[in-house]
Amino acid sequence: METLTSAISVQVDTRDKEVANGILKNLGLNMSTFVNMAIKQLINKDGIPFEVSNLNQVRNF
């Protein structure tokens, strides 16, 4: 079975990218590996693999 790959291009804040690359380097990873890991988790969880919330939302109870 042949494995196909596709390129993804995203725009991120330059400083955020530098910090993220530093963290990933310390973990022995690169950005491409991390993105692939995140996508696999998205698929495995059938959703975003972390909580997403709007902390600025006004709650009307």
Secondary structure, 3 states (H helix, E strand, C coil): CCCCCCCCCCCCCHHHHHHHHHHHHHCCCCHHHHHHHHHHHHHHHCCCCCCCCCCCCCCCC
